[in-house]
Amino acid sequence: MLTRKSLWIPALASLGLLIVLGVAGWSIDSSPLSSPASSTQPTTPTQSVSIVPTPDVVDITVSTTTTTTTTTTTTTAQPKPPPVQAPPPPPQTTTPSTPPQQGLFVSEGASCSPEGASGIGLLGEPLECRKDGNRGNRLRWHKV
């Protein structure tokens, strides 16, 4: 069963919290929220802004006059030109001293056909199909 002392502690804590919140709220702004605006505040005039579209091409004339010379400058704004495309790169040509490598990737010493065919070794060296005298004149890939 609850004692009277245990009921008074939460009641006093709640009352103290209400007092603190009331004093803090009163000190921040003493005027009520629903009060009308005071007449001492200056009123700001409202301004209207209109947007006028401008054309892409405009002739602008600027004239300046001094005691000795008169200068007239005319500037004409041109529309932006279309983007320029870069020319395609020139085709790469091979030098005449080194002919382009053509042929199959082959293993040196493997059988081949027909005689005189060219191929490329696994390390990039040029190979040619010709008869091997050590293997009974069979066609094999040999370094050139």
C-alpha positions in Angstrom: 0.0 0.0 0.0 1.2 3.5 -0.9 2.0 5.9 1.9 1.0 9.6 1.9 4.6 10.6 1.6 5.1 8.6 -1.6 2.1 10.5 -3.2 3.3 14.0 -2.3 6.8 13.6 -4.1 5.5 13.3 -7.7 2.8 15.9 -7.1 5.3 18.5 -5.8 7.7 17.6 -8.7 5.0 18.2 -11.3 4.0 21.5 -9.6 7.6 22.7 -9.6 8.0 21.8 -13.2 4.9 23.8 -14.2 6.1 26.8 -12.2 9.5 26.7 -13.9 8.0 26.4 -17.4 5.5 29.2 -16.7 8.2 31.6 -15.5 10.5 30.7 -18.5 7.7 31.2 -21.0 6.6 34.5 -19.4 10.2 35.9 -19.5 10.9 35.0 -23.2 8.0 37.0 -24.6 5.6 38.9 -22.4 3.1 39.7 -25.2 0.5 37.1 -26.2 0.9 35.4 -29.6 -2.5 36.5 -30.8 -1.9 40.2 -30.2 -2.2 42.5 -33.3 1.0 44.0 -34.7 1.8 47.4 -33.1 1.5 50.5 -35.2 5.0 51.6 -34.4 6.6 49.1 -36.8 7.4 50.6 -40.2 5.5 49.1 -43.2 7.5 48.1 -46.2 6.2 49.0 -49.6 5.5 46.1 -51.9 7.3 46.0 -55.2 6.2 44.2 -58.4 8.8 42.8 -60.7 8.2 42.1 -64.3 10.3 39.9 -66.5 10.9 41.0 -70.0 12.3 38.5 -72.5 15.3 39.8 -74.5 16.2 38.6 -78.0 19.4 36.7 -78.7 20.8 39.4 -81.1 21.0 42.9 -79.7 22.6 46.0 -81.1 24.2 48.0 -78.3 25.5 51.5 -79.0 27.6 53.3 -76.5 28.6 57.0 -77.0 31.0 58.9 -74.8 31.8 62.5 -75.2 34.9 64.2 -73.8 36.2 67.7 -74.4 38.7 66.6 -77.1 37.3 63.4 -78.8 34.1 61.6 -79.5 34.0 57.8 -79.4 31.2 55.7 -80.7 31.4 51.9 -80.1 28.9 49.5 -81.6 28.7 46.0 -80.3 26.6 43.3 -81.8 26.0 40.1 -79.9 25.8 37.2 -82.2 24.0 33.9 -81.4 26.3 31.1 -80.3 27.7 29.1 -83.2 27.0 25.4 -83.3 29.7 23.3 -81.6 32.7 22.5 -83.7 33.4 18.8 -84.2 37.0 17.7 -84.2 38.1 16.1 -87.4 38.6 12.3 -87.2 42.2 11.2 -86.4 44.2 10.4 -89.5 44.6 6.7 -90.2 47.8 5.2 -88.9 50.2 4.0 -91.5 52.9 1.5 -91.0 56.5 2.4 -91.7 57.9 0.8 -94.9 60.9 -0.5 -92.9 58.8 -2.8 -90.7 56.1 -4.7 -92.6 53.0 -5.4 -90.5 53.0 -8.8 -88.9 50.4 -11.1 -90.3 49.6 -14.7 -89.8 48.5 -17.2 -87.2 49.8 -17.6 -83.6 51.7 -20.9 -83.8 54.2 -22.9 -81.7 57.7 -23.3 -83.1 58.3 -26.9 -84.1 54.7 -27.8 -84.5 53.5 -29.3 -87.8 52.2 -26.9 -90.4 50.7 -26.8 -93.9 51.2 -25.4 -96.7 54.9 -24.9 -97.2 55.9 -21.2 -97.2 53.0 -20.1 -94.9 53.9 -17.4 -92.4 52.9 -17.3 -88.7 53.7 -15.5 -85.5 55.3 -17.3 -82.5 54.0 -17.0 -79.0 56.7 -14.4 -78.2 55.9 -12.4 -81.3 58.8 -13.7 -83.5 58.0 -14.4 -87.2 57.8 -18.1 -88.1 57.7 -19.8 -91.5 56.4 -23.2 -92.5 59.2 -25.3 -94.2 60.6 -28.8 -94.4 62.6 -30.1 -91.5 65.5 -32.3 -92.5 65.9 -33.8 -89.0 62.3 -35.1 -89.0 62.0 -36.8 -92.3 61.3 -33.6 -94.4 58.0 -33.0 -92.5 56.6 -29.5 -92.6 57.3 -27.6 -89.3 57.3 -24.0 -88.1 60.8 -22.5 -88.0 62.2 -19.0 -87.1 62.8 -16.8 -90.1 
